[in-house]
């Protein structure tokens, strides 16, 4: 039985967690935990206190490898026969994977909720979708019963601890938790739908050969080509492409950068130096150890000296250099035939040690889970839809602006609601004061100024020109083509004289826009006449 809960669960709730653990341990059950602080730690301590038989039946699922912070509690658990299952990956994906594995391996879930407890709610949702028993304890902090469909929460009691258990609409011990489309089962995040790639690459359960043949026969010819070329790695589809570089894999820039802990230019330089020396992997490993002790710069300096000495030792005679030039490769003659045609690569083409195939991710077989920026709920996004995903609970779209916080959204709304250019100019001074890194990030400042420019253009377009500005625009539109340049010079002198001060800056801007439009039309007309005369 999985006993999980919020990391922020107060220590005063440790006794209630131990009460729930003792209820199941007394009946011969093992306890599953997520290895985190808070409720998970209280559950783990209760199992250790129950003795070796309880530990031997229990398991701890970790999101990653065991860290120093958890070593003491896990050490006591493992010393009494407890099983610890390390995870893989980092960040939010590792946490979700840990919760999913824990829910699938358990016969049921009891979660202590404190505040939002999104991770614990996710674990409960996994159990409900797997039709396993689930119960929650509202410990406080504003915690509320999770909103699932297909059933309802009913009050219950686990010994002396008040709780709520999930009762599916059709009865039984579990429920779907969310409606599911046919063919959406199998793998992926709970509630996720299969994408178009999923319908090609995911073979439904069944007898291995029969299920595979039935799946392939249902694909079109184009889909079969994708199915044959792609490889399903977890939830991601990988497809190969030809690597045009003959650089050995151990001398690739990304790998050297990771091994030597250096920058990209330094890694590229190391790769060129090792290629010039025809260095083997053991030589690269030796210099990797030297870089840890002496630094990358010292290693590069030494390698440059070796390459220079090698160049002097292998200096070509003063005769034709092509006589001593190296062949492009043992397989070069097999790629292009004597008549210039491209031939098939020989069977031992990859024997040179180069990475002849590289892989890139084509997409995922299940739609990704989206966390609503408004209410924090998790829901499945539709990767094939043109519109942005919208939270089914609160209706908030998953936009960049929605994820920036209420303060930034209020600032953008204030910009869009400015009623005059004067008000907008005052708001622009505030934007300058909020320039990064003071308050706004670079991305937020860029978006805010984009809204500012759009609002400014809209306000200027709505301004009605005065009588004098209308007269000037009329003169521009009616002026003969030969007088247009002279009219432009006269407008410039007028704008910078005392008479030009009678027009506002916005009016002068529209006057010059009319002038530029007339000049562009004149240039286009001249170009058209010249082309027709030819």
C-alpha positions in Angstrom: 0.0 0.0 0.0 1.5 3.4 -1.0 1.4 6.0 1.8 2.4 9.3 0.3 1.7 13.0 0.9 2.9 16.6 0.8 6.5 17.5 1.4 5.2 20.4 3.6 3.1 18.2 5.9 3.8 19.4 9.4 5.6 17.1 11.8 2.5 17.1 14.0 0.9 14.8 11.5 3.7 12.1 11.8 1.6 10.2 14.4 -1.4 10.0 12.0 0.8 8.8 9.2 2.3 6.2 11.5 -1.3 5.2 12.5 -2.2 4.5 8.8 1.1 2.6 8.2 0.5 0.5 11.3 -3.0 -0.3 10.1 -1.7 -2.0 7.0 1.5 -3.4 8.5 -0.7 -5.2 11.1 -2.6 -6.9 8.3 0.6 -8.1 6.6 0.8 -5.5 4.0 4.0 -3.8 2.8 4.3 0.0 2.5 5.4 1.9 -0.6 6.9 5.4 -0.3 8.4 8.1 -2.5 11.4 8.8 -0.4 10.7 12.5 -0.1 10.5 14.7 3.0 7.3 15.3 4.8 4.7 12.5 4.6 7.0 10.1 2.8 9.7 10.4 5.5 7.1 9.9 8.3 5.8 6.8 6.5 9.4 5.5 6.1 10.2 6.1 9.7 7.1 4.2 10.8 8.0 1.2 8.7 11.5 1.2 10.1 10.1 1.4 13.6 7.8 -1.6 12.8 10.9 -3.8 12.4 12.5 -6.1 9.9 9.4 -8.0 8.7 7.7 -4.8 7.7 10.8 -3.4 6.0 11.2 -6.7 4.0 7.7 -6.3 2.6 8.1 -2.6 1.8 9.7 -0.6 -1.0 10.9 3.0 -1.6 10.7 4.5 -5.1 13.2 7.4 -5.7 13.0 10.0 -8.5 16.7 9.7 -8.9 19.7 8.1 -7.2 19.9 8.1 -3.4 21.3 11.4 -2.2 23.2 12.3 1.0 20.1 13.9 2.5 18.2 10.6 2.4 21.1 8.3 3.2 20.4 8.0 6.9 16.7 7.1 6.7 17.2 4.8 3.6 20.2 3.2 5.2 18.2 2.1 8.2 15.4 0.9 5.9 17.8 -1.1 3.6 19.7 -2.5 6.5 16.5 -4.3 7.7 15.8 -5.8 4.3 13.9 -2.9 2.7 14.0 -2.5 -1.1 15.0 0.8 -2.7 14.3 1.4 -6.4 16.3 4.3 -7.9 14.8 6.3 -10.7 16.2 8.0 -13.8 16.2 11.5 -15.2 16.0 14.9 -13.5 13.5 17.6 -12.7 9.7 17.3 -13.0 9.8 14.4 -15.4 11.7 12.3 -12.9 9.2 13.1 -10.1 6.2 12.3 -12.3 7.9 9.0 -13.4 8.5 8.1 -9.7 4.9 8.7 -8.8 3.6 6.7 -11.7 5.8 3.7 -10.9 4.8 3.8 -7.3 1.1 3.9 -8.1 1.4 1.0 -10.6 3.4 -1.2 -8.2 1.0 -0.7 -5.3 -2.3 -2.2 -4.6 -3.7 1.2 -3.5 -2.8 4.7 -2.4 -3.3 6.7 0.8 -2.3 10.4 0.4 -2.0 13.1 3.1 -2.8 16.4 1.4 -1.5 19.7 2.7 -2.0 22.8 0.5 -2.0 22.1 -3.3 -0.1 18.8 -3.0 0.1 18.5 -6.8 2.5 15.6 -6.8 0.4 13.6 -4.3 -2.8 14.3 -6.3 -1.0 13.1 -9.4 -0.2 9.8 -7.6 -3.8 9.4 -6.5 -4.9 10.1 -10.1 -2.6 7.3 -11.3 -4.1 4.9 -8.9 -7.7 5.9 -9.8 -7.0 5.5 -13.5 -5.5 2.1 -12.8 -8.8 1.2 -11.0 -7.0 0.7 -7.7 -8.3 1.8 -4.3 -7.4 5.4 -3.3 -8.0 7.5 -0.2 -6.9 11.0 0.8 -6.5 12.7 4.2 -7.1 16.4 4.2 -4.4 17.6 6.6 -5.0 21.3 6.2 -3.2 24.2 4.5 -6.1 24.8 2.2 -6.1 21.2 0.9 -9.2 20.2 -1.0 -10.5 16.9 -2.4 -9.1 16.3 -6.0 -11.6 16.9 -8.8 -11.9 13.6 -10.7 -14.7 12.4 -13.0 -16.3 9.0 -13.0 -17.0 8.7 -9.3 -17.2 10.6 -6.0 -15.4 10.8 -2.7 -17.0 9.2 0.4 -16.0 9.7 4.0 -14.2 6.8 5.7 -11.8 6.1 8.6 -8.4 4.4 8.7 -8.3 3.4 12.4 -8.6 6.8 14.1 -7.7 8.9 11.0 -10.5 10.6 9.2 -10.2 10.2 5.4 -12.1 10.1 2.1 -12.1 7.1 -0.3 -12.8 7.2 -4.0 -15.9 5.4 -5.1 -16.3 5.0 -8.9 -19.6 5.6 -10.5 -20.0 2.0 -11.5 -18.9 0.5 -8.2 -15.8 -1.5 -7.5 -12.5 -0.6 -5.9 -11.2 1.9 -8.4 -12.3 4.0 -11.3 -11.1 5.6 -14.5 -10.5 9.0 -12.9 -10.9 10.6 -16.3 -12.7 9.6 -19.5 -10.4 7.7 -21.9 -10.7 7.3 -25.6 -10.4 3.9 -27.2 -6.9 3.1 -28.1 -5.4 5.6 -25.6 -4.3 3.0 -23.1 -0.8 1.9 -22.6 2.2 4.0 -21.6 2.4 7.8 -21.5 1.3 10.1 -18.7 -2.0 9.2 -17.0 -4.8 10.9 -19.0 -2.5 11.4 -22.1 -3.8 10.7 -25.5 -1.9 9.0 -28.3 -0.5 11.2 -31.0 -0.3 10.4 -34.7 3.1 8.9 -34.1 1.6 6.8 -31.3 -0.9 5.3 -33.7 2.1 4.3 -35.9 4.7 3.1 -33.4 2.7 1.7 -30.4 1.7 -1.9 -30.8 -1.3 -2.9 -28.7 -1.0 -5.7 -26.2 -1.6 -9.2 -27.4 0.2 -12.3 -28.7 3.6 -10.8 -29.8 3.7 -12.0 -33.4 0.0 -11.7 -34.0 -0.4 -8.3 -32.5 2.6 -7.0 -34.6 1.3 -8.4 -37.8 -2.2 -7.0 -37.2 -0.7 -3.6 -36.4 1.5 -3.5 -39.5 -1.3 -4.6 -41.8 -3.4 -1.7 -40.6 -0.8 0.9 -41.6 -0.6 2.7 -44.9 2.5 2.3 -47.1 3.9 5.7 -45.9 3.3 4.8 -42.2 5.0 1.4 -42.7 8.1 3.3 -43.9 8.1 5.3 -40.7 7.5 2.2 -38.6 10.5 0.4 -40.2 12.9 3.4 -39.8 11.9 4.7 -36.4 12.9 3.3 -33.0 10.7 3.8 -29.9 12.8 4.8 -26.9 10.5 5.2 -24.0 7.9 7.7 -25.1 10.0 9.3 -27.8 10.3 8.2 -31.5 13.9 8.4 -32.8 14.8 8.2 -36.5 18.3 7.9 -38.0 20.0 10.3 -40.4 23.3 10.1 -42.1 26.2 11.6 -40.2 28.3 13.3 -42.9 31.3 13.7 -40.6 33.9 11.0 -40.3 35.0 12.2 -36.9 35.1 9.3 -34.4 32.3 9.3 -31.9 34.7 9.8 -28.9 36.0 13.1 -30.5 32.7 14.7 -31.0 32.5 18.2 -29.6 29.5 17.6 -27.2 31.3 14.5 -25.8 34.6 16.3 -25.4 32.9 19.2 -23.8 31.3 17.0 -21.2 34.4 14.9 -20.5 36.8 17.9 -20.2 34.4 20.4 -18.7 35.4 23.0 -21.3 33.8 25.5 -23.6 32.7 24.7 -27.2 35.7 26.4 -28.9 38.0 24.5 -26.6 36.3 21.2 -27.3 36.5 21.9 -31.0 40.2 22.6 -30.7 40.8 19.5 -28.7 39.0 17.4 -31.4 41.2 18.9 -34.2 44.4 18.2 -32.2 43.4 14.6 -31.3 42.6 14.0 -35.0 46.0 15.4 -36.1 47.7 13.0 -33.6 45.4 10.1 -34.6 44.7 9.7 -30.9 43.1 6.5 -29.6 40.4 6.5 -26.9 42.9 5.6 -24.2 45.0 8.6 -25.2 42.0 10.8 -24.9 41.2 9.3 -21.5 44.8 10.0 -20.3 44.6 13.7 -21.3 41.1 13.9 -19.7 42.8 13.0 -16.4 45.5 15.5 -17.1 42.9 18.2 -17.7 41.4 17.6 -14.2 44.8 18.1 -12.6 46.4 20.8 -14.8 43.5 22.5 -16.5 42.3 22.4 -20.1 44.5 25.3 -21.3 47.7 23.5 -20.2 46.6 20.3 -22.1 45.8 22.3 -25.3 49.2 24.0 -25.1 50.9 20.6 -24.8 48.9 19.1 -27.7 49.7 22.1 -29.9 53.4 21.5 -29.3 53.1 17.8 -30.2 51.2 18.5 -33.4 53.8 21.1 -34.4 56.6 18.6 -33.7 54.7 16.0 -35.7 54.3 18.4 -38.7 58.1 19.0 -38.8 58.9 15.3 -38.6 56.5 14.5 -41.4 57.3 17.4 -43.7 56.8 16.6 -47.3 59.6 16.9 -49.8 59.8 19.9 -52.2 58.4 17.8 -55.0 54.7 17.6 -55.9 52.7 17.5 -52.6 50.0 15.3 -54.1 52.5 12.4 -54.2 52.5 12.3 -50.4 48.8 13.2 -49.9 46.7 10.9 -47.9 43.8 9.0 -49.4 40.4 10.4 -48.5 39.5 7.1 -46.9 39.6 3.4 -47.5 36.0 3.4 -48.7 36.2 6.5 -50.9 36.6 4.5 -54.1 33.5 2.5 -53.3 31.2 5.5 -52.9 31.7 7.1 -56.4 32.3 4.8 -59.4 34.6 5.4 -62.3 31.8 6.7 -64.5 30.8 9.3 -61.8 27.8 7.5 -60.4 27.2 7.1 -56.7 27.4 3.5 -55.6 26.1 1.7 -52.5 28.4 1.9 -49.5 30.5 -1.2 -48.9 29.5 -3.5 -46.0 32.5 -2.5 -43.9 31.8 1.3 -44.3 31.3 1.7 -40.6 34.6 0.0 -39.6 36.5 3.2 -39.6 35.1 4.1 -36.2 33.2 7.2 -37.4 29.6 7.8 -36.4 27.9 7.0 -39.7 24.4 7.3 -38.3 23.0 9.9 -36.0 19.6 10.0 -34.4 17.1 12.8 -33.8 13.8 12.9 -32.0 10.8 12.9 -34.2 8.2 13.3 -31.5 6.3 11.6 -28.7 3.8 8.8 -29.0 1.6 10.3 -26.2 0.5 13.9 -25.8 2.4 15.8 -23.1 0.8 16.8 -19.9 0.2 20.6 -19.5 0.1 22.3 -16.1 -2.5 25.0 -16.1 -1.0 28.4 -15.2 -4.3 29.4 -13.6 -5.4 26.6 -11.3 -2.4 24.3 -11.5 -4.3 21.3 -12.8 -2.7 18.7 -15.0 -4.4 17.9 -18.3 -3.5 16.3 -21.6 -2.6 18.6 -24.4 -3.5 17.9 -28.0 -0.2 18.1 -30.0 -2.0 17.9 -33.3 -4.4 20.8 -32.7 -3.7 24.2 -34.2 -5.1 26.1 -31.2 -3.3 26.4 -27.9 -4.4 24.0 -25.1 -7.1 25.2 -22.8 -7.6 24.0 -19.2 -10.9 22.0 -19.0 -11.2 23.0 -15.3 -10.9 26.8 -15.4 -10.7 27.7 -19.1 -7.3 29.4 -19.0 -5.3 29.0 -22.2 -1.7 27.8 -21.9 -0.1 31.0 -23.3 3.2 32.6 -22.5 1.5 35.6 -20.9 -0.6 33.4 -18.6 2.6 31.8 -17.2 4.2 35.2 -16.3 2.2 36.0 -13.2 -0.7 38.4 -12.3 1.6 41.4 -12.0 2.9 41.2 -15.6 -0.5 40.5 -17.0 -1.9 43.6 -15.2 0.9 45.7 -16.7 0.1 44.5 -20.2 -3.6 45.1 -19.7 -2.8 48.6 -18.5 -0.8 49.3 -21.7 -3.6 47.9 -23.9 -6.2 50.1 -22.1 -4.4 53.4 -22.4 -6.9 56.0 -23.7 -4.5 58.8 -24.8 -0.9 59.2 -26.0 -0.1 61.3 -22.9 -1.2 58.4 -20.6 0.8 56.0 -22.7 3.9 58.1 -22.6 3.7 58.2 -18.8 3.4 54.5 -18.7 6.4 54.2 -21.0 8.5 56.0 -18.4 7.5 53.3 -15.9 8.5 50.6 -18.3 12.0 52.2 -18.6 12.2 52.0 -14.8 11.3 48.3 -14.8 13.9 47.4 -17.5 15.9 44.2 -16.8 17.5 43.2 -14.6 15.6 45.4 -12.1 12.1 43.9 -12.3 11.2 42.6 -15.7 13.1 39.8 -17.5 14.4 40.5 -21.0 11.5 38.5 -22.5 8.9 40.3 -20.4 10.3 43.7 -21.3 10.3 42.8 -25.0 6.7 41.7 -24.9 5.7 44.8 -22.9 7.3 47.2 -25.4 5.7 45.3 -28.3 2.3 46.0 -26.7 3.3 49.6 -26.2 4.2 50.1 -29.9 1.0 48.5 -31.0 -1.1 50.6 -28.7 0.8 53.8 -29.8 0.1 53.0 -33.5 -3.6 52.4 -32.7 -3.9 55.7 -30.8 -2.1 57.7 -33.5 -4.2 56.2 -36.3 -7.4 57.3 -34.4 -6.3 61.0 -34.2 -8.2 63.4 -36.5 -5.9 65.7 -38.4 -6.3 69.5 -37.9 -7.2 71.9 -40.7 -3.5 72.9 -41.4 -2.4 69.2 -41.5 -5.2 68.4 -43.9 -4.2 71.2 -46.2 -0.6 69.9 -46.3 -1.7 66.3 -47.0 -3.9 67.7 -49.8 -1.0 69.5 -51.4 1.1 66.3 -51.3 -1.6 64.3 -53.0 -2.3 66.9 -55.7 1.3 68.0 -56.4 2.7 67.2 -59.9 5.4 64.5 -59.9 8.1 67.0 -61.0 7.4 69.2 -58.0 7.3 66.5 -55.4 11.0 66.7 -54.3 10.8 70.5 -54.0 7.6 70.1 -51.9 9.5 67.7 -49.6 12.2 70.3 -49.0 9.6 73.0 -48.4 7.9 70.7 -45.8 11.2 70.2 -44.0 11.9 73.9 -43.7 8.3 74.5 -42.6 8.5 71.8 -39.9 11.6 73.4 -38.4 10.3 76.9 -38.5 8.1 78.7 -36.1 5.0 78.1 -38.3 5.5 74.3 -38.1 5.0 74.3 -34.3 1.3 74.7 -34.9 1.1 71.0 -35.8 1.7 68.3 -33.3 4.3 65.6 -33.6 1.6 63.1 -34.5 0.2 65.3 -37.3 3.7 65.8 -38.7 4.3 62.1 -38.7 1.1 61.5 -40.7 2.0 64.2 -43.1 5.4 62.6 -43.8 3.8 59.2 -44.1 1.6 60.7 -46.9 4.7 62.1 -48.6 6.6 58.8 -48.4 3.6 57.0 -49.9 3.4 59.4 -52.8 7.2 59.1 -53.4 6.9 55.3 -53.4 4.0 55.4 -55.9 6.0 57.7 -58.2 9.1 55.4 -58.1 6.9 52.4 -58.9 5.2 54.2 -61.8 8.6 55.2 -63.3 9.9 51.6 -63.0 6.9 50.3 -64.8 7.2 52.7 -67.7 10.9 51.9 -68.1 10.2 48.2 -68.2 7.4 48.6 -70.7 9.5 50.7 -73.0 12.2 48.0 -73.2 
